[in-house]
Structures are given as structure tokens and as C-alpha cells.
Amino acid sequence: MSTALVTGGNGYFGSLLVRHLLERGDSVRVFDIDSTGHQPASVEVIVGDIRDRSSIREAVDGIDVVYHNVAQVPLARDDRLLRSVNVDGTDRLLEAAADAGVAKVVHTSSSAVFGIPDVNPVLPTTVPKPEEAYGAAKLAAEWACLRATAEDRLDVSIVRPRTILGHGRLGIFGILFDWIADGADPFVLGDGSNRYQFVHADDLAALCVAAADSPGPAVFNGGTDRFGTMREAVQHVCDHAGTGARVRSLPARPAAAAMRLTAAAGLTPFAPYHWLMYSRSMWFDISHATERLGWVPRYSNDEMFADSYDWFVQHREAAAAGESASHHRRSASSRLLSALKAAVKAL
């Protein structure tokens, strides 16, 4: 049993990770700027800002393993926060962890560090080349981790997840599920033949825990081993919903341009990664994680989409009300997209 700190532990993924750690018998402390999380009584919660040195030093005191999940997400649309939270905050956490004698840090990064890959599958050795601000900030945070390792200050492993799904994961997917639940035909960009891999949040949590238990710095890419095209994934969740929704196609370039323009005008909640990647193929080779850690994902693309959709239907009212502080826990919203949904249903 170890004493673990989960930064961002009141957020969507952080709270799931806390549950996994408690189930295996670890003592858990949460550090988060959000004070509204509902943690078990056994979990100590420290409310603070990752950029505040005194707060993070208090949080790492007496900790064996740090799971670092605090991040400003693209939907927040604030490049200054992307830098100060994702990069400067990570740097300060690593400094405090080294001073406190923390044995292991597991840093949750993002597949956005790779931008649009030239070749699939993406390997742990593939050179990152982000194409938007969020990916660039996450890569800079990885560099901070690598520096800490190179200077022999810390044992840090980096985990890069593909796009996360699972019970409670909404954000931009809340719009997709809302359309499908109402029988409105959802769209893919282009013909939807691009192969696209996701990862279930529970599988990602298991990967992070396995990485923490493995001594020595490493990089692990995480995604499901059962996936197909984007069109297949969306159509299969339509079939699962049984509302009669069917996938339609939009020309990729004009649709991406429209997403970019409406997002800039504040009319839609899209971020650059959405219009850059959702018509592109991307998947990780996960054999290194399987071989070194014995980690095997439980969920296929179809299973995790069904899990996410079912959760949305059961919690639709609360999700629409935006009751959670986490961008990933509440549905993104847009009057323009709601009007488009009505128009699609009328056709």
C-alpha cells in the first residue's frame, strides 16, 4: 500500500483514478482547485492552485506516488492558462515532489502532442509535433518531466492517452449523444473512413497505476486494441441507442473551416484539435505497455461509446445544466448547434 496524491482529483478522470487507488488499498490525497468534488471520507482533500508553490508543497508532503492530472483543457480557450497551468504548474509540482522525496510521478499527457501523425501506428519513439496550443503546452509539460528525470531528481513516467471515453465523459461528446438521443442524424467529417482509436477512462486508470508500480522512467501510449473507423464508431452508437439516427457526411475541409469560424465567434464549443483531427486517422501501438506492464485494455471503441452514451441518457438533465466544474463532466452546448439539430430532424 502506498500514499498517493492525485492532482486534479476532483475532475472527471482524476476522480475515477481515486476510486481505482482506493479499491486496491492505497491511501489517497486529492489536490484540486475545484472544491466541489464528492470524495469518500477517507480521502484527504487539499484545495489549491497548481501554480501556487506553497499549496503544492503542502500537497506532496509525505506522499509516495504522485498522479499528475491537472490540466487546462482546450474547451477553456485560454492560451495563457494553457501555458501557466499545464507547463508552469507541472514544473512547480515536479520541483516540490523532488524536494519532498516522492518516489514516483506519473504524468498524464495527451495524444495531442503528436498533432496529425505522418504514419500510423504512433509509437512511444514517434517524434511529437503538436499543431495547436493545447498539444504544444502538453508537450512542454512532458519536457519538464524529462528534465527532472535527466537531472536524476525524480522517477517520472509519462502516460499519453488517446481520446478518453467512459461513464461520465461528456464535453464535446455530450453534443453527439444529445443528437443521437433525439434521433437527429450525426455527422462525420469526410466519408468517416479514418481509423480512430479511443481509450476508456477505467483502462487509462489501470494503465496509470501499472506505470506507477513499474520502477524507472518510461513513456506509455494508451488506447484500445479493438477499434475501426470514425464512421463505424458513430454508427454503432446510433445502433445501440435505437433512435433511428444514421450517420451523415460533411465535406471535411468546408466543415473544418466552418468549425473554426464559428468557434472563433463564440457560437460553437469546438477547439482546434476537433477540426484538425476528427477526419484523420490516428492510433497508438500499445504493445510496449502490454509487454512491460501486463496492461490489456478491457473496452473496445464500441463498448466505451455505449458506456458513455448510456451514462449520458441516465444523467441527461444534470449534464445539460452544467452542474460540474469539469469541462469533461458536463455537456458542451451551443445554440447554433441546437438549431442545426432541429433543422436536421426536420429533413
Secondary structure as UniProt FT lines:
FT   STRAND          3..7
FT   TURN            8..10
FT   HELIX           12..23
FT   TURN            24..25
FT   STRAND          27..32
FT   TURN            41..42
FT   STRAND          44..47
FT   TURN            50..51
FT   HELIX           53..60
FT   TURN            61..62
FT   STRAND          65..68
FT   HELIX           74..76
FT   HELIX           79..83
FT   HELIX           84..88
FT   HELIX           89..100
FT   STRAND          104..108
FT   HELIX           111..114
FT   TURN            124..125
FT   HELIX           133..150
FT   TURN            151..152
FT   STRAND          156..161
FT   STRAND          163..165
FT   TURN            167..168
FT   HELIX           172..181
FT   TURN            182..183
FT   STRAND          187..189
FT   TURN            190..191
FT   STRAND          195..196
FT   STRAND          198..200
FT   HELIX           201..213
FT   STRAND          218..222
FT   HELIX           230..241
FT   STRAND          248..250
FT   HELIX           252..264
FT   TURN            265..266
FT   HELIX           272..277
FT   TURN            278..279
FT   HELIX           287..293
FT   HELIX           301..314
FT   HELIX           316..321
FT   TURN            327..329
FT   HELIX           335..346
//
